[in-house]
Amino acid sequence: MLVYHNSGLLRPSAPLKTLGERNEKSRNQIRRNRLWKKTLEVIRIGDNSLHQRQQFSTTEIRNFLN
C-alpha cells in the first residue's frame, strides 16, 4: 500500500509527523500543514497492477497505525 501526499509517495511505514520532510520543510511547517490537511489519498496497488484510490481522514489513518 502506498500513501500519497502533496509532497509525493510515502512508504507505508513513514510516520504521519514526517509528511512533507521530502521537501525539506521544518517540523513546525509540517505540524501546520497537518492542521489543514484533513484527508490523505491511499493508493493500493494489487497483484494484477490495478490501482484503487480511496480517501481517508488523518484520524482514521492515525487510528489504523496505533
Secondary structure as GFF3:
##gff-version 3
##sequence-region A 1 66
A	DSSP	beta_strand	2	5	.	.	.	ID=ss1
A	DSSP	beta_strand	8	10	.	.	.	ID=ss2
A	DSSP	three_ten_helix	16	18	.	.	.	ID=ss3
A	DSSP	three_ten_helix	21	23	.	.	.	ID=ss4
A	DSSP	alpha_helix	27	36	.	.	.	ID=ss5
A	DSSP	beta_strand	39	45	.	.	.	ID=ss6
A	DSSP	beta_strand	51	57	.	.	.	ID=ss7
A	DSSP	alpha_helix	58	65	.	.	.	ID=ss8
###
